[in-house]
Amino acid sequence: MNKRCPHCDENLVPEPGFYQGALYMSYAFYVVFMLAYFLVFVNLFGEYLDYFLYSIIPVLIILTPYFYRLARRSWLAIFITPREEEVVQNVK
């Protein structure tokens, strides 16, 4: 991740350890995904629950970069809001 935004020059690392909270957010994303995956799997393939355990590990490994970036973006969006002039400029 860049240290500063190339578009608006916003500091994306305001303090050391800023993204530690994103770890908890990432964990929440994993839990929600695994619950949804489990419910879909049980409803569609109820008699093959062993395959759920075999399939969840590769799926989570593949989705790790996505969840990592999603958590960091979400954490950043909570604490840093765009400046009003940039929002107006992007709308035009």
C-alpha positions in Angstrom: 0.0 0.0 0.0 1.3 3.5 -0.8 2.4 5.8 2.0 0.5 8.7 0.4 -2.4 8.8 -2.0 -1.1 9.5 -5.6 -4.3 11.5 -6.4 -4.8 13.7 -3.4 -1.6 13.3 -1.4 -3.5 12.1 1.7 -1.3 10.4 4.3 -2.4 6.8 4.3 -0.3 5.8 7.3 -1.2 8.4 9.9 0.6 6.7 12.8 2.5 3.5 13.6 0.1 0.7 14.3 -2.8 2.5 12.6 -3.9 -0.7 10.8 -3.9 -2.9 13.8 -7.7 -2.5 14.0 -7.9 -3.7 10.5 -6.8 -7.1 11.8 -10.0 -7.4 13.8 -12.0 -6.2 10.9 -10.4 -8.8 8.7 -11.3 -11.5 11.2 -14.9 -10.3 11.1 -14.9 -10.6 7.3 -13.5 -14.1 7.6 -16.2 -15.2 10.1 -19.0 -13.7 8.0 -17.7 -15.4 4.9 -17.2 -18.8 6.6 -20.7 -18.7 8.1 -22.3 -17.8 4.7 -20.1 -20.5 3.0 -21.2 -23.1 5.5 -24.9 -22.3 5.2 -24.8 -22.5 1.4 -22.8 -25.7 1.6 -25.2 -27.3 4.1 -28.2 -26.4 2.1 -26.8 -27.5 -1.2 -24.6 -30.4 -0.3 -25.8 -31.5 3.1 -24.6 -35.1 2.8 -21.0 -34.1 1.8 -20.0 -32.1 4.9 -16.5 -33.5 4.8 -15.9 -31.7 1.6 -16.7 -28.4 3.3 -13.7 -28.9 5.5 -11.5 -29.8 2.5 -12.7 -26.9 0.5 -12.7 -24.1 3.0 -8.9 -24.0 3.5 -8.0 -23.4 -0.1 -10.8 -20.9 -0.6 -9.7 -18.9 2.4 -6.0 -19.0 1.3 -7.1 -17.7 -2.2 -9.3 -14.9 -0.7 -6.7 -13.8 1.9 -5.3 -10.9 -0.2 -8.8 -9.7 -1.0 -9.9 -9.7 2.7 -6.6 -8.1 3.7 -7.1 -5.2 1.3 -10.8 -4.9 2.1 -10.1 -4.7 5.8 -7.5 -2.0 5.3 -9.7 0.0 3.0 -12.6 -0.3 5.4 -10.5 0.7 8.4 -9.1 3.7 6.5 -12.6 4.8 5.4 -13.8 4.9 9.0 -11.1 7.4 10.1 -10.2 9.4 7.0 -12.8 11.2 5.0 -12.1 12.9 1.7 -11.9 16.7 1.6 -15.0 18.4 0.4 -13.3 20.1 -2.6 -12.0 16.7 -3.8 -15.5 15.2 -3.6 -17.0 18.0 -5.6 -14.1 17.8 -8.1 -14.7 14.0 -8.6 -18.4 14.4 -9.1 -18.0 16.9 -12.0 
